[in-house]
Amino acid sequence: MAEPKPQGAISKLLNAAWVRPFLFLVFIVVAWDLAIRLFKIPAYQIPSPGDVLAVLRTEWPELLRQSWPTTYATVCGFLLSALFGIPVAMLIAGSKTVESYVYPLLVFSQSVPKIAIAPLFVVWFGFGIIPKVISAFLLGFFPVVVSAVQGFKSVDPDMVDLARAMQGSRLQVFRAVNLPHALPAIFSGLKVSVTLAVVGAVVGEFVGSNSGIGYVMQRSIGTFDLPTMFAALVILALLGVILFWIVDRIEKLVIPWHVSQREDVIFAS
Amino acid sequence: MKPATVTSETVQPAAHLRLVSDRAGDTSGIKLSGVSKTYRTRDGDVPSLRPLDFHINDGEFFVVVGPSGCGKSTLLKLISGLLPPTSGEILVEGEKVTTPHGNVGIVFQNALLLPWRNILNNVMLPIDMKRLPRQEYLDRARSLLKLVGLEGFEKKLPWQLSGGMQQRASICRALVHDPRIMLMDEPFGALDALTRERMNVELMRIQRETKKTVLLITHSIPEAVFLADRVLVMTERPGAVAAIYDVPLPRPRSLDVMADPVFTELVQRIRKHFFSQGALD
């Protein structure tokens, strides 16, 4: 085969999956810095990237310490939304009666702004971790349910008939056909859910908490310490990306057969 | 075999195309007596099948043709036990069908292979559902795959196979638990014409080797006549038996049989049923 020779290390590096978003990020940061210099934006409105980096470097131990409660609340809220969301979706998809009673209310509940009722959880559960977990759970729950319902419903009825005609019990058919079939949709819901759970946890920290990244942001806004606030934003974004990446990895392990993962299968076989 | 000339030499009309009455008193095969189905919906009752009476013999290749929506698929669900009939009773091998009895293998228009199982495990699905010992049936699954020419594809995932190969795998799945009956609902409807003809020849060979009772539903009259021992023609919805024809063509048949005057005459005769009723599709 007369293929052109690989153009060396630089093009190889460019093709690595993480390099392109990284380059784009560098571009954004440079544009941010240039904009501040060109339009002479005062530091109390938008801090320069350099200031934010400086805070990230000096305040690193403190930021890391504060990010643990946020991570903990996010993960707990996310796991709860998966734990409750998937069975609720199973019930909704499995029974017309349950669907007609529950689904409209569930949609209705989504239009209630969580941030408005978050103080209520503080009243009920105090300033601890629980209000944050509940807030993360409430934000993460809905996307899991919606996607999973869609996944469970998209099973070909002929396929279910086929398994039932082989005398499979309801549970057997569910485990062999319905559940695996719904997994891709469930995972796409989980990915949306995990990023929303981060938002939920921070909302919980906004309204009443004395720890966590949300608390750091709240405090730094109060003192016009914008570099710290932006540094907290960076930490939050990192947290979201890492959690999303973990769910994505788990998805690749659980459903390697799905269309979205097929390239890996070809290389693996 | 006769030379393939379709001349106007008077082919002895209808002598061998008689309507066949069903024999009674035989418990093997599939026996339907007064079986009807009416679906209850919010808008009232929708009759799907008018009372049907016929008997499919053991080891027979029985083909049903009928216009769209005449309840052919309902018939299949009734025989497999997935739906209870509104009236009448169905006997499979002498046993009354009320719930899924597992003595059938089903092939649908789409292969319906599970994308997360490899071909061998897809074929093994009935074994898993029926909780039969896996080890004992693995060899059977492999030899069935060999029978349909899929040897070496056991570890492949369904999407790596062509449509015709997938459908062959689904035929193996219908046979792996050694049922007496194979129910096929337009099994080759989604395949291209060339593959379809090849699959027809192959299906006849498989039926000859496994000696299963086959109930096949199709839209294609030539396909029906080519495959069948007997062809049942259904009326429009709600479906009823319009006629049952014997196919007096000798076996084994090759595709050349389609030029046989007996074949063409029978195709014509069946087609008339649909022209007198209106459209086929």
Interface residues (C-beta under 8 A of the other chain):
Chain A: D156 D158 M159 D161 L162 A163 R164 A165 M166 Q167 G168 Q172 V173 A176 V177 P180 H181 I255 W257 H258 V259 R262 V265
Chain B: K77 S80 G81 L82 P100 H101 G102 V104 I106 F108 N110 L112 L114 P115 W116 L125 P126 D128 M129 K130 L157 W159 H177
